[in-house]
Amino acid sequence: MLPTLDEIQQARRSIVGSAIRTPLVRLNVFDAPVEIYLKLENLQPIGSFKIRGATNAMAHMPPEQLARGVLTASAGNMAQGVAWRARELGIPCTVVAPDTAPETKVKAIERLGARVIKVPFERWWQTFAERAYPGVDATFIHAFDDPYVMAGNGTIALEILEDLPDVEAIVIPWGGGGLACGIAVGVRALKPSCRLFAAEVATGAPLAASLAAGSPQVVDYKPSFVDGIGSKTVFPQMLERAQGLIDGALVASVEDVAAALGLLAERNRIIAEGAGACSVACALSGEAGSGKVVCVVSGGNIDVSKLRAVLGELDERRNSPQVKR
């Protein structure tokens, strides 16, 4: 089930006080094939858009459910969103995280008072399907397959269309699909002519393969610094929703995402995580079309050491004799 426009507008009221209205700014690159604008969700209190959906989902839980505590499965950002709101409400929070989750995100979750259970990737993925974890008696909040979560994410669409009414395309990072589908519902209701694209990284791009095949596909997944998106497959129900909402999936190489991350830091002084820079990399390719294109910078939670390494590699490539020739 997808949220309605009315539910997205209601979510906007529900998240006031937890999530902020993030700015929309122009990317300071004027020789790009398109006019790129950045929706800066990395500036949310937890450094990610996830606070929107988490807050809205918990706003619809009756007191007896909340009292049991909450549980989520997340590589980091949704966990922080749920933990942030749980702390505000004074209730317990448990997070099931893959053992590959970045340490900076795990520490941030623990600082918010949540308990983290690390499991192998396959067991983590299984938690999304089961919506529970053995031995944890709490209300499960799905990171993407939840109409309330998608409605919270959809509030981004309202803000984009208010700030840039003549937007021609929006590029949205695709992890589980809750962000892209939530935004798409709002845009399709208010400005159906706007093009909508999901952004994936080549090391884990199941949506592009699944859209091309017309059914869920399993792809090779290779971990990289782009850890907020990318997986082996898509949930069938999320693929079905995407097929009716978005215009396609764009795929960027890890190298292009790194270059976009560096560009954001150099030109706009923006710290983005790999997932947040992926939409920019896709837009810079020109595949989202011409005109005014908004890139959703979904988050900025990247390890300082990882950011340093990515930017260092960029500098090395720029300064190498091959590049100079």
N, C-alpha and C positions, 0 to 999 in steps of 0.2 A: 504494500500500500504506500502511496505517495502522499505527502501533505498537500493541502490546498493553499491557495493564496491567502485566504482568511486565516488559516493556521499559522502561516509565516508571519502575517501581520500581528497576530496574537503573540507569537514567539518574541517578536521585537519588544513587546511590553514586558514579557516575562524575564528577559535577560538583562534589563536595565539594572545597573548597580553591580553587575558581575562582569559582563563583557562591555567593551567600549565601542563607540563608532570609530572605526579606523579611517585614516586619511587615504585619499586617492591622489597620487602625485604623478607627474610626468617623468618618465625615464629620461635622464639627461644624455641621450644619444640621438643626434639629429641627422646622422647619415644611415640610419636603419631603414629597412624596406617598409616599415610601418611606423605609425605614431603610437608609441607604447605608453600606457599608464599602469601604475602599480597600485594594487589594493593591498595595503600593508597590514596583513593579519599577524605579522611577526611582532607587532606592537601591542598585541593583547597582553593582559597581565601575566598569562602563562607562556607568552611567546608563540601562540598558535590560535587558529580559528576554532579549535576544538572546544573552547570554553563556551561558545555559543550553543552548540548542540547539547553538551553535557548539562548546562544550566537549564535549558528548556525541558529536557527529558525529566530532570528531577523536580521541576516545577509542577509536573503533571502526576507525580506520585502521591498517593494518600499518605498521611502521617504514619500509619502502621507499617507501610512498606519502607519508608525512609528510616524508621527506627531500627529495622533489622540491619541497616547498613547497605552499602552498594558495592558492586563487583563489576569490573570491566576487564577486557583483554585489550592490550595496547602495547605498541612499541615505545610509547613515551608521551605523545602529545594528548591523546584522549585520556590517558591515565592522569595527566596533570590537570586536565579540565575537570574530570570527575572528582579528583582529590581536592582541588581548589574549592569547588562548591560544597563538597562534603565537610571540609574544614569550616566553611562559613556556617553550615547548618549544625555542626557539632555531632556528626554521625561517623561511624567507622567506614573505612574504604579499603578494599583489597584489589590489587592489580595483578593479573596474570600477564607476564611479559616474556618475550622470546629471549633466550640466553644471548642473542646477538644485539640486544638493545644497547644504544649508546650509554655509556656510564654517566654522562652529564644529565641525560633524561631520567635515569634511574635515581640518581641522587636528588634531583629536583622533586620527583614523586615522593621520596622518603622525607624530604624537608617539609612537605605539605602534610605529613602525618599518616600517609598511607602505607600499608604493608604490601611488599612486592614479592611475588612468587615467580621465580625464573624457571622456565621450562624449555625443552627443545622446540625448534620452530614448528615441527609438525603437530606437537601437542598444543602449542599456542593457537595454531590455525584451527584445530579441532574445537577449541573453546568458543570460537565464533559461532560454529554450527550448533553446539550443545547449549550455548547460553547459560552455562553453569560450570562450576569447577568442584571436584570432590572435596567434601569437608568444609566448604564455605557456604554458610547459610546467609545469603544476602541477595538483594535485587540486582539482576544483571542489567547493565546498560550497554547496549551494542554500539560499537564505535561508528557504524555507518548504516546498518540495516534496521533503522528505527524511524518511523515517521516524525516523531518529536525531535530527534537529533537532526534529521534532514530539514525540518522546519526551522530549527535554530540556525543551521547553516544557510538556509535560504534568505535570512535577513541580510546577508551580504549583497544579494541581488537588489534588494530595495535601496540600499545605500549607493551602489554603483549607478543605478539608473537615475537616482536623484542628483548625484554629483556630476554625471556625464550622460545626459539624456541622448546625445547623438553617438553613443558607443555603437560600433559596428560588429565587434566580435569580443568574446571573452574566452580566455584560455585558463583552464582550471586543473590543478594537479589531481591525478586519479590514484587514490590508494585503494580504499574499498568501494568508493563511489558515492558515499554519502554527501560529500561536499559538492561534487559536480551535479548530482541529481537534485539536491536541495536548491542550489543556485538556479539550475535550469527550470525548475517549476516556476519560480518567481519571474524569471525572464520571459518564459513562454507565455505567461499570463499577461505581462505588462508590455513587452516589446518583442513579439514573435519573429520580427525580421532580423533580430540580432543573431549572429552566428555563434555557436557554442562548441568548444573543443575541449576534450580531455587531454591532459599532458602526461606522458609516461616516459620513463627512462629505458634505454635499450636493454639494460641488464635485467629487466623484469617488466615486460610490456604485454600482459595477457589480454588487456582490453582491445588493443589494436588487432591482435590475432583473432580474438573472438568475434569482433565486429565483422572482420573480413570473412570468417567462416560461417557466421550466423549461429554459432553455438559456443558454449564455453570451451576454451582450449587450455591445455597445459603447456607452458613454455619453460625454457631454461631460465632459472633465476640465479643471479650471481650477486652476492652482497657487495655493496660499494658505499661510498660516503653519502650516497643518495638513499638514506635509510627510512624516510618517512613515507615513501611510495615504493611500489615494485613488489610483485609476488609471482607465484607460479600459475595462478588461475584467478578467475573471477567467480563470484557467487552467481548462480543462474538468475536469481531474482534481480540482482543489480544489473546484469547484462540486459535483461528484458526492459528494465526501466531506462537504461541508457539508450537503447535502440529507439525508443520513442521520444527521446528528449534532446540528444546532442547530435551535432553534425558530423562528428568523427573523432578519431583519436590521433594525436600527433606524438611522434616519438623522437626524443633527443638522445644523442650519445652522451656517455659519462663525461667525455672531454668537452662537449658543448655546454653541458650543465655547469661544469667547473668554470668555463669561460664566462658564463652568465653570472655565476656567483661572484667572480672577480669584478665584473662590470658593475654590478649592484654596489659593491663595496667602494669602488673607485669613483664612480660617477655620482652616486646618490648617498654614499656613506651608509648603506643599508647592510645589515648582517642578516643573511638568509641561510636556511638550511638547504640541503640539496633539493628536497621536494619543492620548496618555495622558489628556487631558482629555475626549476625545470620548465615552468610555464613560460618564463622569460626566454629561455633557450629555444623553446618551440616557436614563440612569436617572432624571434629574431631570424628564424629560418625563412620567414615569409609565407609559411604554409597556412597560417590563419587568415590570409588575405590582406588586403590593403585597408587604409583608413585608420580609424581610432580603435585600438585593440587594448583591452584591459587584461592584465596578467594578475591572477590572484597569487600573491606571495604568501603562501599558506602558513609559514612558520619560520622562526629564526633560531630554533634550538639545535645548534651545532656545537660539538666539542671544540674548545679553543685550539687544542692540538690538531684536530682534524682540519679546522679552518686554516690554520697556519700551514699545514702540509699542502692543502689544495692550492693556496695562494703562492706558496713557495714553488710548486711545480709549474704554475703558470709563468712565474718570473723566469724560471730556468728555460722554459720553451721559448719565451720571447727573446732571451739573451743568447740563445744557442746560435752558432755560426750558420746552421741550416736556415733558421728563420731570417737571419740578417741577409742572407743571399737571396 
